[in-house]
Amino acid sequence: MKIEQFEEIEAWKEARKLVNRVYGVCSVNEFKKDYSLVDQIRRAAISVMANIAEGFARKGNKEFIQFLFIAKSSAAELQSHLYVALDQKYINEDTFGELYQDADKIQRQLSNFIKYLHSTLKRT
C-alpha cells in the first residue's frame, strides 16, 4: 500500500495522540507554571509530528529517512524531559510511564519504517 499523505503514517498518528496527551498533562497544577519545561516538552512532542510530515513532503526516501531520525531523536528528548517533570513531581509515576511508553512505541515504529525505507533504497 502506497502512502499518499503523511496523515496515513501510523507513527504520525501516534505522535499526534502523544502531543494531545502532553498538552493535557502540561496544563495542570504546578506544571503549567514551569514555562520553560512546558515549552521544551511541548516542542519535543510537536517535533516528532512535524518531522514526520516534513520528511514525507520531501518526496525522496533518503531525505525522508533523515527526518525520521530527527523525529525519533525528538521522541527521546521528550522522554528525557519527562524525567524532569517526574523529579519535580509535576507528574506521577503512572503518567510518566504512560507517556514514556507512548514515546517508546513511536520510536520503534519509526525504526521499523526507517528499516523499510532503507530496504527500498537498496532495491533501486
N, C-alpha and C positions, 0 to 999 in steps of 0.2 A: 504494500500500500504506500503510495507516494503522499508525502505530507505537503499539503498545499498552502497552509497558513501556520504561523508559529503557535497559534492557539490550539492546534491539534497535538502538539508535543506534550506528552504525559508529564515530563519534568516541569514544563512551564505551568501546567495546570496545578501541579502540587505546589510549586513556588507561589502561585497566586493565593492558594489557600493559606500557605505559611505567612505571607505578607499580612493577610487579614487577621490571622491569629496574633502576630507580633503587634500590629496596631492595637488590637484589643487589650493585650497584656500591658502595653506601654501607656495606656491611657487611664490607669487606675492608681490610687493611693500615692505613696511617696515616689513611685517610679516615674510618674509623669512630671515630677518636679526636677528630675535629673536630666535637664535638657540635652546635655552633651551625650550622655549614654543613649537616651531615647533617639537622638538624631543618628548616632552611629549604628545602632541596632536596626533602625528602620532602613537606613541607607544600604546596609549589608543585605537585608532581605529583599529590598527592591532591586538591588544589583543582580541578584540571581535571575529574576524575571526578565529584567531589561537586557542582560547579556545574551540570554537565550534568544530573545526576539531580535536583537541587533545582529547577532551572528547568523540567524536564519535569513535575514534580509540581505546578507552579503552574497548569497546565491552560489557560493563556492564552498565545497566541503572543507578545504584546507583552512580558510578563514573562519568558517563556522566552528571548527574544532577549537581554534584559539579562543573564541568567545565562550565556548562551553567550558573550557578550562578556567576562564575567568569567573564564570558563573559558579563553578564548583568551588573555587577559592573563596568566593563571597559567602557561600554556604558555610565554609569552615570558619570564616571571620565571624559570622553570626553565632556559631557555636561558642567561640571564644568570648564574645560579648555576653552570652547567656551566663557564663560563669561569673562575670562581674555582677550581673543582675542577681544571681543566686547568692553570691557572697555578701552583697549589700542588703539581702533579704527583701528585694523588690518582688521576687518570685519565689514560690516554694519548690521543693524537690520534684513534685509531680508535674508542675508546669514546665520546669526546667527539662525534665525527662521527655515530656511530650514534644516540646519544641526542638530539643536536641535530636530526637529520633526522626522527626519530620525533616530536618535539615540533612541528616544522615541518609535518609531514604532518597532524597533528591540527589545527593552526591553519587549514590550508587546508580541511580537512573542515568545521570549524566555520564558516568564512567562507561556504562554499557552502551550508551548512544555514541560516545567517542570511539569506542572499540568498533562498533558497527561502521561508523563513517570512515575510520581508518581502513577497514577491510574493503570498502568501496573504492578508496583511493588506489589501493594495490591492484585492483582489477582493471583499472584504466591505463 
